[in-house]
Amino acid sequence: MGAKFQSNTHDAMPIHEVVVDGFWMDETEVTNAQFRDFVEATGYRT
């Protein structure tokens, strides 16, 4: 992870290895608009 040259993010340098733990990915993508509609309809609090 990282960049050879400075980028817009302060943590891009130096290039370094990163470990990502396992995670779940849903079968169906949800757009921001769909999530907004869900939150408005159910009162879900993020």
CHARMM internal coordinates of N, CA and C (Angstrom, degrees):
IC EDIT
DIST 1 N 1 CA 1.4385
DIST 1 CA 1 C 1.5169
ANGL 1 N 1 CA 1 C 107.38
DIST 1 C 2 N 1.2943
ANGL 1 CA 1 C 2 N 116.21
DIHE 1 N 1 CA 1 C 2 N 147.77
DIST 2 N 2 CA 1.4479
ANGL 1 C 2 N 2 CA 119.48
DIHE 1 CA 1 C 2 N 2 CA 177.34
DIST 2 CA 2 C 1.5109
ANGL 2 N 2 CA 2 C 112.70
DIHE 1 C 2 N 2 CA 2 C 124.00
DIST 2 C 3 N 1.3132
ANGL 2 CA 2 C 3 N 115.11
DIHE 2 N 2 CA 2 C 3 N -169.47
DIST 3 N 3 CA 1.4539
ANGL 2 C 3 N 3 CA 121.09
DIHE 2 CA 2 C 3 N 3 CA -177.45
DIST 3 CA 3 C 1.5226
ANGL 3 N 3 CA 3 C 109.67
DIHE 2 C 3 N 3 CA 3 C -143.74
DIST 3 C 4 N 1.3183
ANGL 3 CA 3 C 4 N 115.99
DIHE 3 N 3 CA 3 C 4 N 151.03
DIST 4 N 4 CA 1.4619
ANGL 3 C 4 N 4 CA 120.41
DIHE 3 CA 3 C 4 N 4 CA 176.17
DIST 4 CA 4 C 1.5183
ANGL 4 N 4 CA 4 C 110.93
DIHE 3 C 4 N 4 CA 4 C -71.81
DIST 4 C 5 N 1.3299
ANGL 4 CA 4 C 5 N 115.53
DIHE 4 N 4 CA 4 C 5 N -29.60
DIST 5 N 5 CA 1.4542
ANGL 4 C 5 N 5 CA 120.77
DIHE 4 CA 4 C 5 N 5 CA -177.44
DIST 5 CA 5 C 1.5221
ANGL 5 N 5 CA 5 C 109.42
DIHE 4 C 5 N 5 CA 5 C -122.94
DIST 5 C 6 N 1.3040
ANGL 5 CA 5 C 6 N 117.38
DIHE 5 N 5 CA 5 C 6 N 153.34
DIST 6 N 6 CA 1.4597
ANGL 5 C 6 N 6 CA 122.15
DIHE 5 CA 5 C 6 N 6 CA -178.89
DIST 6 CA 6 C 1.5188
ANGL 6 N 6 CA 6 C 110.19
DIHE 5 C 6 N 6 CA 6 C -56.54
DIST 6 C 7 N 1.3183
ANGL 6 CA 6 C 7 N 116.05
DIHE 6 N 6 CA 6 C 7 N 134.62
DIST 7 N 7 CA 1.4597
ANGL 6 C 7 N 7 CA 120.83
DIHE 6 CA 6 C 7 N 7 CA 178.70
DIST 7 CA 7 C 1.5228
ANGL 7 N 7 CA 7 C 108.74
DIHE 6 C 7 N 7 CA 7 C -121.50
DIST 7 C 8 N 1.3038
ANGL 7 CA 7 C 8 N 116.52
DIHE 7 N 7 CA 7 C 8 N -165.32
DIST 8 N 8 CA 1.4643
ANGL 7 C 8 N 8 CA 121.13
DIHE 7 CA 7 C 8 N 8 CA -177.89
DIST 8 CA 8 C 1.5197
ANGL 8 N 8 CA 8 C 113.29
DIHE 7 C 8 N 8 CA 8 C -72.29
DIST 8 C 9 N 1.3316
ANGL 8 CA 8 C 9 N 117.91
DIHE 8 N 8 CA 8 C 9 N -14.99
DIST 9 N 9 CA 1.4563
ANGL 8 C 9 N 9 CA 120.44
DIHE 8 CA 8 C 9 N 9 CA -178.75
DIST 9 CA 9 C 1.5232
ANGL 9 N 9 CA 9 C 110.17
DIHE 8 C 9 N 9 CA 9 C -103.50
DIST 9 C 10 N 1.3168
ANGL 9 CA 9 C 10 N 115.83
DIHE 9 N 9 CA 9 C 10 N 139.61
DIST 10 N 10 CA 1.4603
ANGL 9 C 10 N 10 CA 120.64
DIHE 9 CA 9 C 10 N 10 CA -177.01
DIST 10 CA 10 C 1.5253
ANGL 10 N 10 CA 10 C 112.85
DIHE 9 C 10 N 10 CA 10 C -75.20
DIST 10 C 11 N 1.3506
ANGL 10 CA 10 C 11 N 117.97
DIHE 10 N 10 CA 10 C 11 N -14.67
DIST 11 N 11 CA 1.4607
ANGL 10 C 11 N 11 CA 119.89
DIHE 10 CA 10 C 11 N 11 CA -176.49
DIST 11 CA 11 C 1.5294
ANGL 11 N 11 CA 11 C 113.33
DIHE 10 C 11 N 11 CA 11 C -104.79
DIST 11 C 12 N 1.3266
ANGL 11 CA 11 C 12 N 117.64
DIHE 11 N 11 CA 11 C 12 N 16.50
DIST 12 N 12 CA 1.4619
ANGL 11 C 12 N 12 CA 120.68
DIHE 11 CA 11 C 12 N 12 CA -177.60
DIST 12 CA 12 C 1.5248
ANGL 12 N 12 CA 12 C 112.67
DIHE 11 C 12 N 12 CA 12 C -81.16
DIST 12 C 13 N 1.2970
ANGL 12 CA 12 C 13 N 117.65
DIHE 12 N 12 CA 12 C 13 N -18.76
DIST 13 N 13 CA 1.4657
ANGL 12 C 13 N 13 CA 120.40
DIHE 12 CA 12 C 13 N 13 CA -177.93
DIST 13 CA 13 C 1.5204
ANGL 13 N 13 CA 13 C 109.79
DIHE 12 C 13 N 13 CA 13 C -120.11
DIST 13 C 14 N 1.2951
ANGL 13 CA 13 C 14 N 118.33
DIHE 13 N 13 CA 13 C 14 N 145.61
DIST 14 N 14 CA 1.4619
ANGL 13 C 14 N 14 CA 127.23
DIHE 13 CA 13 C 14 N 14 CA -5.34
DIST 14 CA 14 C 1.5315
ANGL 14 N 14 CA 14 C 110.52
DIHE 13 C 14 N 14 CA 14 C -78.48
DIST 14 C 15 N 1.3358
ANGL 14 CA 14 C 15 N 115.62
DIHE 14 N 14 CA 14 C 15 N 170.07
DIST 15 N 15 CA 1.4573
ANGL 14 C 15 N 15 CA 120.04
DIHE 14 CA 14 C 15 N 15 CA 175.68
DIST 15 CA 15 C 1.5232
ANGL 15 N 15 CA 15 C 107.42
DIHE 14 C 15 N 15 CA 15 C -61.19
DIST 15 C 16 N 1.3395
ANGL 15 CA 15 C 16 N 116.88
DIHE 15 N 15 CA 15 C 16 N 133.96
DIST 16 N 16 CA 1.4572
ANGL 15 C 16 N 16 CA 120.32
DIHE 15 CA 15 C 16 N 16 CA -176.38
DIST 16 CA 16 C 1.5225
ANGL 16 N 16 CA 16 C 110.71
DIHE 15 C 16 N 16 CA 16 C -150.32
DIST 16 C 17 N 1.3403
ANGL 16 CA 16 C 17 N 115.19
DIHE 16 N 16 CA 16 C 17 N 155.75
DIST 17 N 17 CA 1.4568
ANGL 16 C 17 N 17 CA 120.43
DIHE 16 CA 16 C 17 N 17 CA 177.43
DIST 17 CA 17 C 1.5161
ANGL 17 N 17 CA 17 C 109.57
DIHE 16 C 17 N 17 CA 17 C -77.91
DIST 17 C 18 N 1.3365
ANGL 17 CA 17 C 18 N 115.46
DIHE 17 N 17 CA 17 C 18 N 147.29
DIST 18 N 18 CA 1.4550
ANGL 17 C 18 N 18 CA 122.05
DIHE 17 CA 17 C 18 N 18 CA 179.64
DIST 18 CA 18 C 1.5272
ANGL 18 N 18 CA 18 C 107.85
DIHE 17 C 18 N 18 CA 18 C -133.91
DIST 18 C 19 N 1.3270
ANGL 18 CA 18 C 19 N 116.60
DIHE 18 N 18 CA 18 C 19 N 139.59
DIST 19 N 19 CA 1.4560
ANGL 18 C 19 N 19 CA 121.54
DIHE 18 CA 18 C 19 N 19 CA 175.34
DIST 19 CA 19 C 1.5219
ANGL 19 N 19 CA 19 C 108.09
DIHE 18 C 19 N 19 CA 19 C -108.35
DIST 19 C 20 N 1.3230
ANGL 19 CA 19 C 20 N 116.04
DIHE 19 N 19 CA 19 C 20 N 129.91
DIST 20 N 20 CA 1.4594
ANGL 19 C 20 N 20 CA 121.40
DIHE 19 CA 19 C 20 N 20 CA 179.31
DIST 20 CA 20 C 1.5227
ANGL 20 N 20 CA 20 C 107.49
DIHE 19 C 20 N 20 CA 20 C -112.05
DIST 20 C 21 N 1.3299
ANGL 20 CA 20 C 21 N 116.71
DIHE 20 N 20 CA 20 C 21 N 121.94
DIST 21 N 21 CA 1.4539
ANGL 20 C 21 N 21 CA 121.03
DIHE 20 CA 20 C 21 N 21 CA 176.18
DIST 21 CA 21 C 1.5212
ANGL 21 N 21 CA 21 C 110.22
DIHE 20 C 21 N 21 CA 21 C -67.02
DIST 21 C 22 N 1.3222
ANGL 21 CA 21 C 22 N 115.64
DIHE 21 N 21 CA 21 C 22 N 162.09
DIST 22 N 22 CA 1.4539
ANGL 21 C 22 N 22 CA 120.40
DIHE 21 CA 21 C 22 N 22 CA 177.25
DIST 22 CA 22 C 1.5161
ANGL 22 N 22 CA 22 C 111.23
DIHE 21 C 22 N 22 CA 22 C -61.17
DIST 22 C 23 N 1.3095
ANGL 22 CA 22 C 23 N 117.04
DIHE 22 N 22 CA 22 C 23 N 153.44
DIST 23 N 23 CA 1.4553
ANGL 22 C 23 N 23 CA 121.55
DIHE 22 CA 22 C 23 N 23 CA 179.33
DIST 23 CA 23 C 1.5208
ANGL 23 N 23 CA 23 C 108.93
DIHE 22 C 23 N 23 CA 23 C -151.64
DIST 23 C 24 N 1.3225
ANGL 23 CA 23 C 24 N 116.30
DIHE 23 N 23 CA 23 C 24 N 160.28
DIST 24 N 24 CA 1.4556
ANGL 23 C 24 N 24 CA 121.97
DIHE 23 CA 23 C 24 N 24 CA 179.09
DIST 24 CA 24 C 1.5230
ANGL 24 N 24 CA 24 C 109.97
DIHE 23 C 24 N 24 CA 24 C -93.86
DIST 24 C 25 N 1.3081
ANGL 24 CA 24 C 25 N 115.69
DIHE 24 N 24 CA 24 C 25 N 140.72
DIST 25 N 25 CA 1.4528
ANGL 24 C 25 N 25 CA 120.71
DIHE 24 CA 24 C 25 N 25 CA 175.45
DIST 25 CA 25 C 1.5234
ANGL 25 N 25 CA 25 C 107.03
DIHE 24 C 25 N 25 CA 25 C -124.93
DIST 25 C 26 N 1.3075
ANGL 25 CA 25 C 26 N 116.81
DIHE 25 N 25 CA 25 C 26 N 130.17
DIST 26 N 26 CA 1.4506
ANGL 25 C 26 N 26 CA 120.74
DIHE 25 CA 25 C 26 N 26 CA -177.29
DIST 26 CA 26 C 1.5234
ANGL 26 N 26 CA 26 C 111.04
DIHE 25 C 26 N 26 CA 26 C -73.33
DIST 26 C 27 N 1.3234
ANGL 26 CA 26 C 27 N 115.70
DIHE 26 N 26 CA 26 C 27 N 158.71
DIST 27 N 27 CA 1.4630
ANGL 26 C 27 N 27 CA 121.12
DIHE 26 CA 26 C 27 N 27 CA 179.88
DIST 27 CA 27 C 1.5217
ANGL 27 N 27 CA 27 C 112.45
DIHE 26 C 27 N 27 CA 27 C -72.41
DIST 27 C 28 N 1.3288
ANGL 27 CA 27 C 28 N 116.34
DIHE 27 N 27 CA 27 C 28 N -28.26
DIST 28 N 28 CA 1.4595
ANGL 27 C 28 N 28 CA 121.05
DIHE 27 CA 27 C 28 N 28 CA -173.07
DIST 28 CA 28 C 1.5215
ANGL 28 N 28 CA 28 C 109.87
DIHE 27 C 28 N 28 CA 28 C -118.74
DIST 28 C 29 N 1.3151
ANGL 28 CA 28 C 29 N 116.72
DIHE 28 N 28 CA 28 C 29 N 129.81
DIST 29 N 29 CA 1.4564
ANGL 28 C 29 N 29 CA 118.53
DIHE 28 CA 28 C 29 N 29 CA 177.60
DIST 29 CA 29 C 1.5256
ANGL 29 N 29 CA 29 C 109.51
DIHE 28 C 29 N 29 CA 29 C -74.91
DIST 29 C 30 N 1.3151
ANGL 29 CA 29 C 30 N 115.39
DIHE 29 N 29 CA 29 C 30 N 149.48
DIST 30 N 30 CA 1.4598
ANGL 29 C 30 N 30 CA 122.27
DIHE 29 CA 29 C 30 N 30 CA 179.03
DIST 30 CA 30 C 1.5175
ANGL 30 N 30 CA 30 C 107.67
DIHE 29 C 30 N 30 CA 30 C -125.20
DIST 30 C 31 N 1.3004
ANGL 30 CA 30 C 31 N 117.01
DIHE 30 N 30 CA 30 C 31 N 126.51
DIST 31 N 31 CA 1.4610
ANGL 30 C 31 N 31 CA 120.11
DIHE 30 CA 30 C 31 N 31 CA 178.95
DIST 31 CA 31 C 1.5186
ANGL 31 N 31 CA 31 C 109.78
DIHE 30 C 31 N 31 CA 31 C -78.22
DIST 31 C 32 N 1.3101
ANGL 31 CA 31 C 32 N 116.47
DIHE 31 N 31 CA 31 C 32 N 163.48
DIST 32 N 32 CA 1.4630
ANGL 31 C 32 N 32 CA 120.78
DIHE 31 CA 31 C 32 N 32 CA 175.87
DIST 32 CA 32 C 1.5234
ANGL 32 N 32 CA 32 C 110.71
DIHE 31 C 32 N 32 CA 32 C -60.12
DIST 32 C 33 N 1.3207
ANGL 32 CA 32 C 33 N 116.77
DIHE 32 N 32 CA 32 C 33 N -38.56
DIST 33 N 33 CA 1.4666
ANGL 32 C 33 N 33 CA 120.58
DIHE 32 CA 32 C 33 N 33 CA 179.44
DIST 33 CA 33 C 1.5230
ANGL 33 N 33 CA 33 C 110.94
DIHE 32 C 33 N 33 CA 33 C -64.98
DIST 33 C 34 N 1.3281
ANGL 33 CA 33 C 34 N 117.72
DIHE 33 N 33 CA 33 C 34 N -40.77
DIST 34 N 34 CA 1.4621
ANGL 33 C 34 N 34 CA 120.63
DIHE 33 CA 33 C 34 N 34 CA 177.78
DIST 34 CA 34 C 1.5261
ANGL 34 N 34 CA 34 C 110.65
DIHE 33 C 34 N 34 CA 34 C -64.55
DIST 34 C 35 N 1.3249
ANGL 34 CA 34 C 35 N 116.54
DIHE 34 N 34 CA 34 C 35 N -41.75
DIST 35 N 35 CA 1.4617
ANGL 34 C 35 N 35 CA 119.57
DIHE 34 CA 34 C 35 N 35 CA 178.86
DIST 35 CA 35 C 1.5256
ANGL 35 N 35 CA 35 C 110.51
DIHE 34 C 35 N 35 CA 35 C -64.97
DIST 35 C 36 N 1.3179
ANGL 35 CA 35 C 36 N 117.34
DIHE 35 N 35 CA 35 C 36 N -40.94
DIST 36 N 36 CA 1.4646
ANGL 35 C 36 N 36 CA 121.20
DIHE 35 CA 35 C 36 N 36 CA 176.91
DIST 36 CA 36 C 1.5221
ANGL 36 N 36 CA 36 C 110.60
DIHE 35 C 36 N 36 CA 36 C -58.87
DIST 36 C 37 N 1.3347
ANGL 36 CA 36 C 37 N 116.68
DIHE 36 N 36 CA 36 C 37 N -45.64
DIST 37 N 37 CA 1.4607
ANGL 36 C 37 N 37 CA 120.57
DIHE 36 CA 36 C 37 N 37 CA 178.86
DIST 37 CA 37 C 1.5245
ANGL 37 N 37 CA 37 C 110.93
DIHE 36 C 37 N 37 CA 37 C -60.61
DIST 37 C 38 N 1.3250
ANGL 37 CA 37 C 38 N 117.03
DIHE 37 N 37 CA 37 C 38 N -41.29
DIST 38 N 38 CA 1.4632
ANGL 37 C 38 N 38 CA 121.57
DIHE 37 CA 37 C 38 N 38 CA 177.62
DIST 38 CA 38 C 1.5293
ANGL 38 N 38 CA 38 C 110.99
DIHE 37 C 38 N 38 CA 38 C -61.66
DIST 38 C 39 N 1.3296
ANGL 38 CA 38 C 39 N 116.54
DIHE 38 N 38 CA 38 C 39 N -46.32
DIST 39 N 39 CA 1.4641
ANGL 38 C 39 N 39 CA 120.76
DIHE 38 CA 38 C 39 N 39 CA -179.59
DIST 39 CA 39 C 1.5242
ANGL 39 N 39 CA 39 C 110.33
DIHE 38 C 39 N 39 CA 39 C -61.66
DIST 39 C 40 N 1.3184
ANGL 39 CA 39 C 40 N 116.91
DIHE 39 N 39 CA 39 C 40 N -44.88
DIST 40 N 40 CA 1.4707
ANGL 39 C 40 N 40 CA 120.68
DIHE 39 CA 39 C 40 N 40 CA -179.70
DIST 40 CA 40 C 1.5277
ANGL 40 N 40 CA 40 C 111.79
DIHE 39 C 40 N 40 CA 40 C -65.29
DIST 40 C 41 N 1.3251
ANGL 40 CA 40 C 41 N 116.99
DIHE 40 N 40 CA 40 C 41 N -37.00
DIST 41 N 41 CA 1.4628
ANGL 40 C 41 N 41 CA 120.74
DIHE 40 CA 40 C 41 N 41 CA -177.12
DIST 41 CA 41 C 1.5255
ANGL 41 N 41 CA 41 C 112.87
DIHE 40 C 41 N 41 CA 41 C -76.00
DIST 41 C 42 N 1.3345
ANGL 41 CA 41 C 42 N 117.32
DIHE 41 N 41 CA 41 C 42 N -30.22
DIST 42 N 42 CA 1.4679
ANGL 41 C 42 N 42 CA 120.25
DIHE 41 CA 41 C 42 N 42 CA -173.22
DIST 42 CA 42 C 1.5115
ANGL 42 N 42 CA 42 C 114.07
DIHE 41 C 42 N 42 CA 42 C -110.19
DIST 42 C 43 N 1.3431
ANGL 42 CA 42 C 43 N 117.43
DIHE 42 N 42 CA 42 C 43 N -14.05
DIST 43 N 43 CA 1.4612
ANGL 42 C 43 N 43 CA 119.82
DIHE 42 CA 42 C 43 N 43 CA -175.53
DIST 43 CA 43 C 1.5160
ANGL 43 N 43 CA 43 C 112.15
DIHE 42 C 43 N 43 CA 43 C 74.91
DIST 43 C 44 N 1.3299
ANGL 43 CA 43 C 44 N 117.29
DIHE 43 N 43 CA 43 C 44 N 15.94
DIST 44 N 44 CA 1.4662
ANGL 43 C 44 N 44 CA 122.52
DIHE 43 CA 43 C 44 N 44 CA 179.86
DIST 44 CA 44 C 1.5235
ANGL 44 N 44 CA 44 C 109.72
DIHE 43 C 44 N 44 CA 44 C -56.62
DIST 44 C 45 N 1.3219
ANGL 44 CA 44 C 45 N 115.95
DIHE 44 N 44 CA 44 C 45 N 135.53
DIST 45 N 45 CA 1.4669
ANGL 44 C 45 N 45 CA 120.60
DIHE 44 CA 44 C 45 N 45 CA 179.30
DIST 45 CA 45 C 1.5147
ANGL 45 N 45 CA 45 C 109.27
DIHE 44 C 45 N 45 CA 45 C -109.81
DIST 45 C 46 N 1.3187
ANGL 45 CA 45 C 46 N 116.51
DIHE 45 N 45 CA 45 C 46 N 121.52
DIST 46 N 46 CA 1.4604
ANGL 45 C 46 N 46 CA 120.37
DIHE 45 CA 45 C 46 N 46 CA -179.52
DIST 46 CA 46 C 1.5001
ANGL 46 N 46 CA 46 C 111.01
DIHE 45 C 46 N 46 CA 46 C -79.90
END
COOR INIT
IC SEED 1 N 1 CA 1 C
IC BUILD
